[in-house]
Amino acid sequence: MGTIDYKPRDCANNFGASAEHLNASRELERCREKERLRRRRRQTEERHEEYPRDLSLPDWGEHLVLPRWFWGRLEAEGGRRTEDRMEEDRKQFLCGVVEGFYGRPWSMDQRKVLFQWMQSWGLNTYLYGPKDDLKHRLLWREVYSPEEESQLRTLIVEAQSRGLRFVYALSPGQDIVFSSSCDLTLLKRKLRQVSDLGCQAFAILFDDIDHSMCQADSEAFTSFAHAQVTVTNEIYRFLGEPPVFLFCPTEYCGSLCSPSVSKSPYLQTVGEDLLPNITVIWTGSKVISRKLSVDCLAEVESVLQRPPLIWDNLHANDYDSRRLFLGPFKGREPQLRSHLRGLLLNPNCEFEANYIPLHTLGSWHRAGKEELKDEECEYCPDRALSAALHDWMEELNQPLQAGRQSSRTDQRSSVPTSRCKTPDRPDCPSTFRGSSAVAKLPVFPLNSSSPPSSPTKGEREPREGEKRRPNQPSQANHQPPGSRPGFLAGGGRGQRAQGRGLSGGKGLLSESQVRLLVGLYYLPHEHGPSAQKLLQDLTWLKSNCHVVGINSKKAPPQKVDEWRGRASRFLSLCEDIAQLHCSVVGGANRAVLYDLYPYVWDLRNTALVAKAFICWLDGRVLSDSSTLGSWRNCFQWCGKTTGADVLGVESEPWVFKGGVSGEVQMLLPIGSSSELFTHPPPLFPTSRLYNIRPYHSKDKVELYRMVRQLHLRTQGVQESSAAHPDVIGDRCLGPCLALCPEYSFILEDELGVCGCVLGILDVRSFAKRCQASWIPAMRDKYPPKGNVTLPNTQDLIQLMEEDQGEYPDSLLYHFPSQLRLDALPELVDISVSRTLLTALLTALKANGSQGVFCEVQPTDRQRLEFLTKLGFLEILRGEARSREGVVLGRLL
């Protein structure tokens, strides 16, 4: 039950019949009633294989058809005992899991692992209803193939062997014609097939569909609710009135009821006409309810004339591809049990992310059953979370393959899928768990079943002319007062570690890292402690950055120290997030990696931008007196409130998307540019630590070496010993590093500098300064010797002057700033290049730029495609400046 695009129902389906024909069919059915009753028992023992020959004259009527499982239980236990057992089933509180999300359904082996968890934690019910199982929703009329039957039977038997109730759900509401006997026949046929597989509990779901009825239904029924209830009652009788039969209404929460819960004609019809032993599904006041109160449930119970069953979407994440919910089951007091038939949790799409939610749900269920007055036995979300974390630690560090793969790598889920809103997951998990020895496992692409080619190792060889060298000595000068030594310099403590590469399998997630992970991905209406601290510090640093601006000499020293102290704390947390990303990728549990990686990777990249921006603010953001911009007019573009403030208690979580990553993004000057932050993860996860930081003067040597290597590779030539080593660097980087170093950012990994991005805030003023100071300096650096310049330098001055050639005023009016991006091709995670560029755009926007452009050679298709995906558009061809380059621009 999430957000979905509604499609109007067509009045006629593939098996439609005229109203006159249907009336004639009903008359014939009444005439043949006695004959059909005699055939009923024999029909239940036979396998129904094909469509009825005459769809307008269905073989089944309104009368009771007891399925095979009922007769088997009756013979085994005796009639009276079976009746008592069914009555006990009706009174049992149903608590467990509903697989009812939009996205790729879980695999068969993942479900088996789920059943193990549920048995261990005291849960008792599993509802099968994945929205993207074609034969559950879109193709509900089609029966399962023999292979699918076998898998479904195995799943039912597995659930029952662990003491779990397997509930099979069907969602025919998108295109069913309620008045069509043909559709009713096909609905019965489908459910009878599942019943014959041993399923004893069922659900009919009419959620997330349009309220309108076709003409035939409008003539046959007084209302939409009447149509649904009539079909549901008939199916319930047809299945032998099973002890557990669920009905999901179209108005399944308070916000969908019109005009209100107590006055909804739809719910009133359901409450009055639905057979009393059919349970109605409810989600609370909202689709995703922050809390469930006794008062609200009492109101629903009164209207429905029965206690509802809660379909709990607290941990569902199918509506936001950047959010995951690892927090405890919360906001539902155990005392609610007396007002409920049961509670089923619809959790994260990612199977491995559901350990804590389901573990704590089990604690909640057990606390409700234990009628003990001792406070220690009452359910406490924090205590339940601590217990779940303790158990999950062992699970996290098990050497499981991606998807819990077994040796049968070609095993698939029970039913095909049509689409997947979440990143691809392997379909081949394994039930083999625990202490068996597992060799180190390579990380394969997230959406591929084949391994990477041999050159892709995740840890590149040392670049030409370099060893595994320590970090730049200049980095110690980047620390703001109050920060830890070496922290801002190249990523701090993790930066000096050797890369783990792609192989993984050795790392162990610590408990503090797991608590950090849970705190960052907590609950839809509530952030955990780590996310709260991250957002609070960023908000405060942004609002008070004027105390460390360019002209902030008058700021009180204590204010400056406070700002830098909080900056150090914020940067430390960003560093912990980067280290968490490395530990997840390098950990032994590849199943967890494949499910959590897209989310941890996304937050890592957003934190890299925020960290670089906070480092840049100290001494670089313009003050109020600047004519180009200031910190005040910059931050009018930033978000002023967090997602929690926007949401409030009464809003659905999808009102503000992105979770903590989205909120950090919106607190940055270019936070509204989603294309800079939302992009798919790389195919090859890497545990390498990356850092983005402002440029320092001592980085110049390494940057010059990097661009020289890039130039030689591009040209396919070897470096001449007679050439000056600074020629390429002076032309490509020199002007920016000398005249506007405050808009230069460095990308580095554990081996050192691997990329840079240089920016010019105001191209017009920069060109004047370049002509006045840089070009004369270059003439002095490369003087003619005997009227002959050094090889490869004779055209340097001329090329530099051409580089600073005039751009049209029409271009500079909208795009006053310019950038240049360079990165080594060995970069394992190409997405960090995007993050590096985003850091520069954030700084340019903060100091008042409204647009930026760059010049690219038409033959550089890879760079053109890269920039186009980031919102850059072609705005000028090089002919306007007698050049071959293509000018791409982007408004900020």
Secondary structure, 3 states (H helix, E strand, C coil): CCCCCCCCCCCCCCCCCCHHHHHHHHHHHHHCHHHHHHHHHHHHCCCCCCCCCCCCCCCCCCCCCCCHHHHHHHHHHCHHHHHHHHHHHHHCCEEEEEECCCCCCCCHHHHHHHHHHHHHHCCCEEEECCCCECCCCCCCCCCCCHHHHHHHHHHHHHHHHCCCEEEEEECCCCCCCCCCHHHHHHHHHHHHHHHHCCCCEEEEECCCCCCCCCHHHHHHCCCHHHHHHHHHHHHHHHCCCCCEEEEECCCCCHHHCCCCCCCCHHHHHHHHHCCCCCEEEECCCCCCCCCECHHHHHHHHHHHCCCCEEEECCCCCCCCCCCCCCCCCCCECHHHHHHCCEEEECCCCCHHHHHHHHHHHHHHHHHHHCCCCCHHHCCCHHHHHHHHHHHHHHHHCCCCCHHHCCCCCCCCCCCCECCCCCCCCCCCCCCCCCCCCCCCCCCCCCCCCCCCCCCCCCCCCCCCCCCCCCCCHHHHHHCCCCCCCCCCCCCHHHHHCCCCCCCCCCECCCHHHHHHHHHHCCECCECCHHHHHHHHHHHHHHHCHHHHCCCCCCCCHHHHHHHHHHHHHHHHHHHHHHHHHHHHHHECCHHHHHHHHHHHHHHHHHHHHHHHHHHHHCCCCCCCCCCCCCHHHHCCCCCCCCHHHHHCCCCCHHHCCCHHHHHHHHCCCCCCCHHHCCCCCCCCCCCCCCEEEECCHHHHHHHHHHHHHHHHHHHCCCCCCCCCCCHHHHHHCHHHHHHCHHHEEEEEECCEEEEEEEEECCHHHHHHHHHHHHHHHHHHHCCCECCECCCCCCCHHHHHHHHCCCCCHHHHHHCCEEEEEEECCCCCCCHHHHHHHHHHHHHHHHCCCCEEEEEECCCCHHHHHHHHHCCCEEEEEHHHHCCCCEEEEEEC
